[in-house]
Amino acid sequence: MTVFIVWILAASCVHAQSESAWGLSIEEAVFKALQNNRELSIQQLEPVIAGAFEKIERGVYDPELYASFEYVEEIASETSRSTVDQFSVEGSDVAAEVGLRQRLPFGTELEASVYSARSISNRAPEQQQVRYGLTITQQLLRGFGTAVNLASLRQAKLDTLASTHELAGFTQALVAEVETAYWHLVAATEAITVFEQSLRVSQAQLDDIETRIEVGHLSKNQAAAARAELALQQQNLIDAQSLRTKRLYELMRLIYPDLPVHEVLPLQATSLPQVDPDFKPQREEHIQLALQARPEIEEAMLRRERDQLETVVTRNGRLPQLELFINLGHSGYADTFRQSFRENDGENYDYTVGFELSQVLGNRSARARDTIAKANLEQADEALANLRSLVRYDVLLALNELERARKQVSASAATREYRAQSLQAEEDRFEVGSGTSLDVARSQSDLVKSRIAEVQARVAYLIAKVELYRADGSLLERRGIRLGQLN
């Protein structure tokens, strides 16, 4: 049985699961998904099934050994033609045959056999017969030639190859989903860090304001804005913690579906959302790569080739059936079993040669099947052209999103820097009494939003990059993943 498995070429580390926090890099997440994902395990069986159908088609041309045995005993009454007297006849016949038959891809059927028979009667001496036979049947019109007879086997091979491309597409989508889920988890974790830091700053500001209120430097109303900002950061932290748990569960569903909850929660993503400033994708290069590497296109081309083979079968099916058959035999007769084999070198032989012709009048069923096959082939051509167009569109969208995310990374970093400067200015104004705590709280809230936006921009850039690699069909190769085959 042919089994398709997924190999990862890059080395990976296996963590030790424990109650304490344990780290997981993005490479380990992908590796574990390829090992543990149930949907991938199900999909890996499709090439196995397709390979089994291929073996079934090959089995049509396997030689077949057959044997038969027959015993007949008879007690009857017969009438003599010369004397008109009745007499009793008792006899028995034993016959056995063993042979080998095989179909050939040329439309030929071969059968070689050895036949032995013994006849015993009270009215005739015992007779033993041995016959060696060879039968050849050749299709001359319908079913003639390897093109039509091997079409089913070639279609089965194409189905096997198509299923491997389908597996590659599924694996690529899974890797993209795992990496996307991982970066979402990183973004959710970074958001918690930002809100925790903001919460500590808000608490420190509130403590400072309350101290000033106690010594009479500020009015009591100045504490309201600080308390509101503290409460808002607490709300944001609660939502961020809940979102991180959700993102964690989404990732674990892909890579550790059976991991207990108490081992899931301590997980920490260790890979950082780093942006490569030197990465400059070329549009035409990615489009051409996609048209060559996308597994969907490879699968569609194989499906089209399969439909083309079907037209060969249906076109041949419209022909009449004309068979040439030749049956050759050589026999030996004797009164003992052993002697019958020795007498087989005599002149006792038989042969039969003939033709058999058949044709359905009108042949509407065969014509209809041929029409369907041609229409399916035309549909496959149109579907392949449409798929190529969609692939180009996918790459263009991915490039556009990557460019947007790249610009957002630099823009969000600038915004965060300016928000930090603005907050510092408001704090300075508040220190000298020209500003209010409300202005400080607003600036603090704006800085938190800009820090979250910066993290999200970096993560969006990495996800857009993953999507580009998925769109051009190079994600598995870039991650060092290939499909292997074991027999």
N, C-alpha and C positions, 0 to 999 in steps of 0.2 A: 504494500500500500504506500502511496506517495503522500508524505506529510509535509506541509509547508509551515515553517517556523520563522520567527522574527529574530534576527541577531542584531545586537548593538556592538559596534566595533570599539567604541570608546570605553575605557575602564570606568567602573563605577564602584562606589562604596556602599556597603550595606550597614545601616544604622543599627544600633542596639536599642530595642524598644524597652522603655522603662517608664516608671511613674514620673520621673523628672523630665524636663524639657529636652527634646531631641531635635537636631537640625536636619533639614532636607533641602538639598540643592535642586536646581531645576533639572540638571542632568539625571540625578537620582529619581526625581519624580517621573521623568519620561521612561527611564529604565524599568521602574516598578510598574508603570502602566502597561508596558509591553509584556511584563511577566504575569500580572494579576488581573488585568481587565477582562471581565467576563464576555463583553460584547466582542472583543477581539478574539477570544478563544472560540466563540461560536463562528465568527467569520473565517477563522483559519480552517474550519472543516469544509468550507465550500470547495477549495481546490482538491481536497481529498475525495469528495463526492464526484466532482467532475473527472478526476483521474480514474475513478472506478468505472464511470461510463465509457471512458476511452478503452479500458481493458475489456469491457463487454463487447465493444465493437471489434476489437482485435480477436476476441474469442470466436467470432463468426467463422474465421478461417482456421481454427484449430482442427486437427484431424480427429475423427470420431471412430472409436472401436465399437463394433456391435457384434452380437452373437445371438443365435436362436436355436431352439431345440424343439423337436416335435415327435410325438409317439402316437401312432394310430393302430388300433386293433379292430378287426372286423370278422364277424361270422355272418355269412350270407348264403343264399341259395341261388344257383344259376341253372340255366337250361341249356343243354347241349344242342347246338344247331343241327348236328348230324343225326343224333338218335332221339332227340326231343325228350331225353331223360333229365330229371332234376338231380342235382348233386350239391352237396354241401361244400362251401368254400370257407376255410379258416386261414386267416393271415394277419400279419402285423407289419407295419412300416415304421422305421425310425429315420429321422432326418435331422441333421445338425449343420449349421452354417456359422462361420466366423469371418469377419471382414473388416476392412478399414475404408472409410469414406472421407473425403475432404473437398471443400469448396476453395477455388482459387480466385484471386482478384480479377482475372481475365474474363470471368463469366463461365468458367469451366467447373464441372463437378466430376470428380474421379471416385471410382469405387472398385476395390479389389477384394475378392472373396474366395473362400474355399468351402465347397459344399460336399457333404458326404451323406449317402442314403443307403439304407439296407431294407430289402423287401423279402419277407419269408411267407410262404403259402404252402398249403397241403396239396396244391395242384401244380406248383411250379418250383423249380429249384431256387435255392437262395441266391439273391443277386446283390452285389455291393457296387456302388457307384461313387466315384470321386470326380468333382468338377472344379477346375480353376477358372475363375471368371474375372473379366475386366470390363467395366462399363465407363464410357466417356460421354458426357453430355455437354455440349457447347452452345451457349446463346450466341446468335448471329446478329440480332437486331436489338431488341429491348434487353438490357442487362449485359451488353457486350462492352468489354474494355475496363481498364482500371479507373478511368475518369469517373464513371458512374458507380462502380462497385466499391471504390475506396472513398467515395464522397462522405459516407457516414462516419468512417474512421477519421478522416481529415476534419470533419465538423466537430467531432468529439475532442480532437487535439486542440482545435481553436477554442472550444469551450473551456478546456483546461487552462490554456494561456490567458483567456479573457478573465477567468476567475482569479488568476494570480494578479492581474492588473487591478481587478476590483478589490482584492485584498490590499494591494499597495495603496489604492485610493482611500480605503477605510483606515488603514494604518496612518497615513498622512493626516487625515482629518482628526484622528484620535490624538496624535502628537500635538497638532495645533490646538486642540481643545485642552489638553493637559497644560501646555505652556501658557495658554490664555488664562486658565483657571489659576495657575501658579502666580502669574503677575497680578491678577485681581486680588489674590491673597496678600501679596506683598504690598499693594496699594492700601488694602484695608488695615494691615499691620502698621504701615507708616502713618496712616491717619490717626490710629490710636496713640502713637507716640507724639504726634503733633498736638492732639487734644489734651493729653496728659501734661505736656509741657505748658500748654496754654492755661490749663487749669491751675497749675502751680503758680504761674505768673499772676493769674487773676486773683488767687488766694493771697499772694504776697501784696498785691496792690490794695486789696480790700483791707488786709491787716494794717498796712501803712496809713490808709485813709482813716480807719477807725482810731488809730493812735493819734492822728492829728485832730480828729474830732474831740477826743478825750482831753487834749491839752488846749482846745479852743482855737486852733488854727483854721479849721474848716467847719462849715455848717453841717448839720446832720443829713441834709438833703444830698450831700455829695456822695454818701455811701450807697444810695439807691442804685445808681448806674453801675457801680462796681459789683454790688450784689447781683444785679440782673445779668451782668457779663459772666460772673461765676456760675450762676444757675444755667445760663445758656451753654457754657462749656461742659457742664455736667451732663446736660441733655445730649450734646454732640458726642460726648464720650460713650454714653450708654448706647446710642445708635451705632457708633463705630465698632464697639465691642460685639454687638449683635451681628453687624454686617460681616465682621471678621469670622465669627463662628459659622455663618452661612457659607462664606467663601471657603472655609476650611472643610466643611462637609462636602461641598461640591468637588473639591480637589480629591478628597479621600474616596469619594464614590468612584473616581476614575482609577486610582492607583492602589488603594487598600480597602476594597469593599467589605471585607470581613474583620477589619480592625476594631476592637472594642472602643467605646467612646472615651473611656478613661485614658487610653493610649493616644487617641486622636487629638484631644484638646491640648496637650503639652507641645504639639509640633510647632516648630519655628522655621520659617522660610529663611534660608541663609544667603541666597543669591540676591545681588543688589541690582536695581534697575539702572544699569549704566548705558549711556547713549554714546554711540560711536560717531564722532563728528566727521570722520573721514569717509563714511559710507555715502557714496553718491551713485545710486542706481541708474542704469541706462535703459530707457524705455524699450527700444527696439531689441536689445539683447534679451531682456526678460520676456518679451512677447515671443520671440523666436524659440527661446528655451521652453516656454510653456507649450507651444505647438508641438514640440518634440518630446517633452518629458511628462506632460500631464497623463496620468494613468487612464483618465476617462477617454481621452482621444485614442490611446492605444487599444483600449477595450472596444470602442466604437468601430475602429478599423477592423478588428478581428471579427466582430459581429457582422460587419458588412461582407467580409470575405466568406463568412459562413453562409450568408444569404445568397452570395454568388454561386457557391457550390450547390445550393438547393436548386437553382435554376438548371444546373447540369442534370440533376436527377429528374426533375419534372419534364425537361425537354426530351430526355431519353424515354421517359414513361409514356410519351405519346406514340412511340413506335410500336409496330406489331411484335408479337412474340414469335420468334422462329428459332427452333432448337434443332440441332444436329446431334443424333445419338448413335453411338457405336457400342455394341455389346459383343465381346469376344469370349469364347469358352473352349476349354479342352477337357475331355472326360476320359475316365478309365473305368472299365467294367470287369468284374471278377466275382468269384463265389466266396471270397474271403476279403476281409477289410484290408489286410496288408497287401494282398495281391492286387487289389484295385488301385493302389498307389503305384505299383510296379507297372501295371498295364496302361498308366496314364501317358506313356510316351508313344502310344499308338496313333492311329489316324482318325480317332473320334474327336471331332471338333464341331463347333457351331459358331455362327456369327450373325449379328443383326445390325443393319445400317438403315437409317431412315431420318426423315424430317417431320417436324410437327409445327404447324402454324396456327396461331389464334390471334384474333383482333376483335375488340369490342366495336360494334357498329356505332358510329357517331363519336365515340370516345370522349364524351362530354366531361366526365370526371377528371381524366388526365389533362384535358385542355384547361379546365378550371384551376387545377392545382398549379399548372404552369403559369397561368395568369396571376395567381396569388403570389407565387414565388417572384415573378418579375416586378410586381407592385411592391413587395417587401424590399427588394433590392433597391428600387427607386426611392422608397422611404428612407432606407439606410443611407443612401447618398445625401439626401436632403438633411437628414439628422446629423450626419458627420459635418457637413458644411455649417449648419447652425451651431453645432458644438464648438467648432473652431472660432466662430464669431463670438460666442459667449465667453470663451477662454480669453480672447483678446480684451473683451470688456472687463472681465474679472481682473486682469493684470493692470489695466488702466485705472480702475477704481482703487486697487491696492496701492498703486504708485501715488495716486492723488491723496489718499488717506495718509500714506507715509510722509508725504511732503507737508501736509497740514500738521501732522503730529510733530514733525521736526521743527517747524516754525513755532509751534506752541511751546516746545521745550524752552527755546531761547526767550520767547516772549513772557512765559510764566516766570522764568527765573528773574527777568528784569522787573516784572511786576512785584514779585516777592521782595526784591531788594529795595524798591521804592517804597513799598508798604512798611518795611522795617525802618527806613529813614523817616517816614511820616509818623510812625509810632514814637520814635525817639524824639521827634520835634514836639509832639503833643505832650509827652512826658516832661520835657524840658519846660514847656509853657505851663504845665500844671505845677511844676516845682516852684516857679516864680510867681504863681498866682494869677497868670493871665489866661489860663485854660481851665477846663472843668474835667471832672472825672468821666463825664459822659463822652467827651471828645476822645479821651484816652481809651475808653471801652470800645468805641466805634473803630478806632485805629487798630486796637488789639484784635477785634473781630475780623477786620479786613486783612490783617496780616495772617491770621489763621486760615482764612479762605484762600489766600494766595499761596500759602505753603501747601495746602491740600491740592490746589490746582497744579502746582509744580510737580508734585508726586504723580498725580493722575496723568499729566502730560508725558512724563517719562515712561510710565507704564503703557500709555496709549501708543507711544512710539514703538516700544518693543512688540506690542501686540500687532501693530500695523506691519512691522517687519516680518513677523511670523506669517501673517496673512499674505504678504507678498511672496514669500517662499512657498507657501501652499498654493498660491495662484499660478506660479510658474513651474510647479511640480518638482522643485528641488529641495523641499524641506527634509525628506528622509536622508538624502545624500549629504546635505549640509550638517545633519545631526549624526552622521556616521552609522546610519541604520540601513540594512539591506534585507531583502527576503531571501532565505535559503531553502534548499530542497533536500529532503532525505528520502531515500527509497527503502 
